[in-house]
Amino acid sequence: MTRTAAQIRQNERIKLGNTIRVWRQHREMTQTEMAEALEIQQSNLSVIENGRKLPNDSTIDKLAKVLKITPYDLLSGVLPTTK
C-alpha cells in the first residue's frame, strides 16, 4: 500500500512533536515553562507536540535555542542520550 503525501506529512509532524516533547522533558521543563520561553501559548505548544501542527521557522529556531540543540538536530529527530 502506497502512503499518500498527507500521511507522510502527518508522520513528520508526529515525529517532530515527539522529538520536542522528549527534549523538553529531558530539560525538565513543563509545557507552560517552555511556552513562556518561546513566547507562545501553552495550547500552541501542545498542538505542536501532539503532531497536529508544524512550528514555523522562527519557532523552530527558538525551540532549538531553548532546548540547547541545533535546529538540524531537532528536525532530524536526534534524541538526548542518557548517561
Secondary structure, DSSP 4 states (H G I P E B T S, - for coil): -PPPHHHHHHHHHHHHHHHHHHHHHHTT--HHHHHHHHTS-HHHHHHHHTTSSPPPHHHHHHHHHHHTS-HHHHHHT--PPP-
